[in-house]
Amino acid sequence: MNHLSTTIGTVYTYERAIAFADTDMSGRVHFTMVLRYVEEAEHAFFASISEPVTCDTHGWPRVHVTCDYRSALSFGDRATVKLVVTEVGNRSLKYCFTVDKNETLCAEGNIVIVRISK
């Protein structure tokens, strides 16, 4: 039984400003922050389909992540994260993501999450 009210091809877009605390000594976003931005987008997407990220009965840990970095993000930039659902399983979800600023691709990748019982 599929627990998600989403389908393959669903697109979700999320925007956020880059905070100074997200940058490293070079003034660019630390590479780990990009995945946090994607996670923020995922949580907002789940809220939009009324699916809890975690609750008393289950959670959605990541089981596979890929990310390729293409262009830097810096303090003050506005990042746009786009999630596209590519697979919906009985207890799993796979999506590809892009992160860009001003239509310049900064990062892209894939994430697989699996619903597990607590």
Backbone bond lengths (Angstrom), bond angles and torsions (degrees), N, CA, C in turn:
res aa  C-N    CA-C-N  psi(-1)  N-CA   C-N-CA  omega(-1)  CA-C   N-CA-C  phi
1 M - - - 1.444 - - 1.533 108.98 -
2 N 1.296 117.05 129.11 1.455 122.11 178.94 1.523 109.20 -79.27
3 H 1.322 116.03 127.14 1.465 121.44 -178.07 1.524 113.10 -92.38
4 L 1.323 117.65 -7.29 1.458 120.31 -175.78 1.519 111.86 -104.20
5 S 1.312 114.76 140.75 1.466 119.32 176.15 1.530 109.18 -97.98
6 T 1.336 115.08 60.46 1.460 121.77 176.90 1.519 108.46 -144.37
7 T 1.321 116.01 164.53 1.457 120.74 -177.93 1.525 110.24 -132.40
8 I 1.313 114.86 163.13 1.464 120.96 175.53 1.524 108.29 -58.43
9 G 1.315 114.94 135.83 1.461 120.77 -179.87 1.511 114.33 95.50
10 T 1.343 116.99 -9.69 1.464 119.60 177.17 1.527 109.17 -60.71
11 V 1.325 116.37 134.22 1.469 122.29 179.82 1.528 108.32 -116.79
12 Y 1.331 115.66 134.51 1.459 121.10 176.37 1.523 108.07 -129.82
13 T 1.333 117.42 131.61 1.458 122.24 -178.94 1.520 109.80 -117.55
14 Y 1.323 115.24 137.97 1.468 123.26 -175.79 1.525 108.10 -137.52
15 E 1.319 116.97 137.38 1.464 120.73 178.43 1.518 111.07 -122.76
16 R 1.330 115.00 148.88 1.459 120.26 176.50 1.523 109.18 -155.95
17 A 1.330 115.05 154.21 1.458 121.39 174.93 1.522 108.88 -85.94
18 I 1.324 116.52 147.50 1.456 121.01 177.37 1.531 108.24 -84.43
19 A 1.317 116.37 122.25 1.460 122.43 -179.95 1.528 110.58 -85.80
20 F 1.321 116.18 152.59 1.461 121.43 178.15 1.529 110.75 -57.53
21 A 1.328 116.46 -39.62 1.475 121.21 -178.35 1.532 112.62 -63.99
22 D 1.330 118.07 -15.87 1.467 122.26 179.87 1.522 112.61 -82.45
23 T 1.333 117.18 -8.24 1.461 120.42 -173.90 1.529 111.59 -97.01
24 D 1.336 114.38 161.21 1.461 120.48 176.92 1.532 109.63 -105.06
25 M 1.297 117.51 -168.49 1.461 121.97 -176.53 1.529 113.04 -62.59
26 S 1.323 117.31 -20.98 1.464 120.02 179.12 1.531 112.00 -82.14
27 G 1.352 115.88 -9.31 1.459 119.99 -177.12 1.515 112.98 88.10
28 R 1.328 115.97 2.00 1.466 121.04 178.96 1.526 109.49 -102.94
29 V 1.316 115.85 159.19 1.464 120.56 178.19 1.523 109.53 -61.86
30 H 1.336 115.38 131.81 1.469 120.79 174.70 1.521 108.16 -63.45
31 F 1.320 117.39 139.63 1.466 121.18 -172.34 1.521 113.75 -56.20
32 T 1.326 118.96 -32.05 1.465 120.32 -179.10 1.517 112.53 -69.00
33 M 1.339 116.94 -25.75 1.460 120.26 -178.42 1.522 111.81 -65.59
34 V 1.306 117.58 -31.03 1.466 120.13 179.80 1.525 109.78 -58.85
35 L 1.323 117.01 -42.14 1.467 119.51 178.69 1.525 111.33 -69.28
36 R 1.311 117.62 -29.63 1.474 119.53 174.41 1.528 110.54 -66.95
37 Y 1.329 117.12 -38.56 1.463 120.10 176.83 1.524 110.12 -62.41
38 V 1.319 116.21 -41.20 1.470 120.24 178.14 1.525 109.70 -64.16
39 E 1.323 116.86 -40.70 1.464 120.43 177.92 1.527 111.17 -63.63
40 E 1.324 117.99 -40.55 1.465 121.04 175.46 1.529 109.94 -58.87
41 A 1.327 116.31 -43.65 1.466 120.59 179.04 1.526 110.61 -63.38
42 E 1.322 116.16 -41.64 1.467 120.30 178.14 1.523 110.82 -61.17
43 H 1.322 117.66 -44.08 1.472 120.70 179.90 1.528 110.76 -63.83
44 A 1.327 117.05 -40.21 1.465 120.21 177.41 1.531 110.46 -66.54
45 F 1.326 116.65 -38.42 1.466 120.87 176.49 1.524 110.22 -61.90
46 F 1.342 117.11 -47.54 1.460 120.13 179.12 1.525 110.85 -58.98
47 A 1.326 117.35 -41.78 1.468 120.16 178.18 1.525 110.40 -61.35
48 S 1.335 117.32 -36.28 1.467 120.78 -178.98 1.520 112.83 -68.02
49 I 1.344 117.20 -22.25 1.473 120.38 178.23 1.533 110.98 -109.40
50 S 1.340 116.08 14.56 1.471 123.22 177.24 1.529 112.88 57.65
51 E 1.325 115.65 38.82 1.472 120.95 176.14 1.518 108.09 -110.77
52 P 1.341 118.26 120.05 1.462 118.75 178.14 1.530 111.11 -68.92
53 V 1.318 115.96 140.37 1.465 120.58 176.70 1.520 109.40 -69.93
54 T 1.312 115.26 -37.33 1.454 121.37 175.66 1.526 107.78 -150.43
55 C 1.307 115.95 148.05 1.466 120.94 178.53 1.520 107.97 -156.66
56 D 1.306 117.50 -170.00 1.465 121.05 -178.20 1.522 113.09 -64.94
57 T 1.323 117.46 -24.94 1.463 119.88 -173.37 1.526 115.11 -103.09
58 H 1.340 117.80 -24.01 1.470 118.29 -175.54 1.526 112.16 -159.75
59 G 1.321 114.19 170.41 1.453 123.12 174.59 1.518 109.39 -145.89
60 W 1.326 117.40 174.66 1.470 123.66 -175.82 1.534 110.90 -129.30
61 P 1.324 119.50 73.09 1.468 119.26 178.18 1.538 111.79 -72.91
62 R 1.329 114.52 155.33 1.459 120.57 175.89 1.522 108.49 -82.71
63 V 1.326 116.51 136.50 1.458 120.18 178.42 1.527 112.06 -115.72
64 H 1.328 116.82 -12.66 1.467 120.46 177.18 1.523 109.07 -156.78
65 V 1.334 115.44 132.15 1.465 120.98 -179.81 1.522 109.08 -140.07
66 T 1.330 116.21 133.00 1.462 121.19 168.59 1.520 107.45 -127.04
67 C 1.323 115.72 146.75 1.455 119.78 177.75 1.523 109.25 -152.34
68 D 1.310 115.75 127.51 1.459 122.29 173.98 1.516 107.86 -113.37
69 Y 1.318 115.73 131.17 1.457 122.13 -178.12 1.523 109.08 -97.53
70 R 1.323 117.32 130.37 1.464 122.39 -173.53 1.524 113.73 -114.76
71 S 1.338 117.41 -35.36 1.458 121.72 -176.84 1.524 108.28 -154.26
72 A 1.321 116.52 149.49 1.468 121.03 -174.59 1.524 112.40 -76.43
73 L 1.334 114.24 149.63 1.456 123.51 168.25 1.518 106.99 -110.60
74 S 1.323 117.66 145.26 1.464 122.12 -177.76 1.522 110.22 -132.92
75 F 1.321 115.57 165.15 1.456 122.07 177.46 1.534 110.14 -50.75
76 G 1.332 115.03 132.58 1.461 120.96 178.59 1.515 114.77 91.99
77 D 1.339 117.72 -18.03 1.467 119.57 176.90 1.520 109.82 -64.87
78 R 1.325 116.40 155.69 1.469 121.99 170.29 1.519 107.20 -105.38
79 A 1.305 115.52 119.00 1.460 121.37 179.67 1.520 109.59 -96.60
80 T 1.315 115.89 138.90 1.453 122.39 173.91 1.523 107.86 -114.93
81 V 1.331 115.66 122.07 1.458 121.99 177.90 1.518 107.30 -105.09
82 K 1.324 115.73 128.17 1.465 120.24 176.45 1.522 108.27 -118.77
83 L 1.337 115.53 124.69 1.460 122.16 174.85 1.518 108.40 -105.08
84 V 1.320 116.74 136.92 1.457 121.59 174.92 1.521 107.78 -128.65
85 V 1.327 116.62 118.68 1.461 121.49 179.79 1.531 108.65 -69.67
86 T 1.345 115.84 124.09 1.467 120.09 -178.22 1.521 113.17 -111.33
87 E 1.337 117.64 -22.52 1.462 121.60 175.86 1.521 109.17 -148.77
88 V 1.325 116.36 139.14 1.462 121.91 174.38 1.518 106.76 -126.78
89 G 1.334 115.83 113.22 1.454 120.67 178.39 1.507 111.00 -101.85
90 N 1.324 115.92 -176.02 1.462 120.33 178.41 1.516 111.68 -62.85
91 R 1.332 116.85 -37.09 1.460 121.58 -178.65 1.526 111.65 -137.50
92 S 1.324 116.14 23.78 1.458 118.67 -177.62 1.527 111.05 -144.84
93 L 1.315 113.60 162.77 1.460 120.97 178.71 1.515 107.20 -144.36
94 K 1.316 116.37 135.02 1.459 121.52 173.95 1.512 107.36 -121.76
95 Y 1.331 115.17 135.66 1.452 118.68 175.13 1.521 109.71 -140.72
96 C 1.312 114.91 151.82 1.452 119.64 170.47 1.522 106.72 -99.13
97 F 1.321 115.82 156.56 1.453 119.65 179.93 1.521 110.20 -138.47
98 T 1.320 114.30 154.30 1.455 121.89 168.53 1.515 107.40 -131.39
99 V 1.316 114.94 149.50 1.458 121.98 173.88 1.523 105.61 -127.58
100 D 1.333 116.39 124.08 1.456 118.35 -179.84 1.525 111.28 -137.78
101 K 1.314 113.94 166.23 1.472 121.65 171.89 1.519 106.34 -133.87
102 N 1.299 116.08 129.35 1.471 121.01 178.82 1.530 112.08 48.32
103 E 1.323 115.99 44.07 1.463 123.53 178.68 1.523 114.21 66.11
104 T 1.338 118.02 14.25 1.463 122.34 173.12 1.516 108.11 -100.00
105 L 1.328 116.99 123.51 1.458 121.30 179.82 1.521 110.05 -68.15
106 C 1.331 116.23 124.69 1.465 121.99 179.73 1.525 112.06 -106.15
107 A 1.326 117.64 -33.76 1.458 121.83 179.54 1.522 109.04 -158.35
108 E 1.332 115.19 153.80 1.465 120.68 176.02 1.518 108.37 -152.00
109 G 1.326 115.58 152.74 1.454 118.99 -179.78 1.508 112.29 -179.05
110 N 1.334 114.23 -165.45 1.460 123.09 -178.74 1.520 109.02 -138.39
111 I 1.318 115.05 148.90 1.471 120.38 175.86 1.521 108.44 -138.18
112 V 1.329 115.50 138.12 1.459 122.14 172.63 1.518 106.73 -115.57
113 I 1.327 116.24 128.85 1.461 122.03 175.95 1.521 108.32 -121.75
114 V 1.326 116.04 150.80 1.461 121.63 -176.98 1.518 109.24 -131.12
115 R 1.309 115.84 133.69 1.473 121.05 176.76 1.515 108.77 -77.76
116 I 1.336 115.68 122.15 1.467 119.88 177.56 1.524 109.29 -121.98
117 S 1.309 115.20 146.17 1.461 120.68 177.26 1.516 109.48 -79.19
118 K 1.328 115.24 147.33 1.478 119.61 177.46 1.493 110.52 -89.22
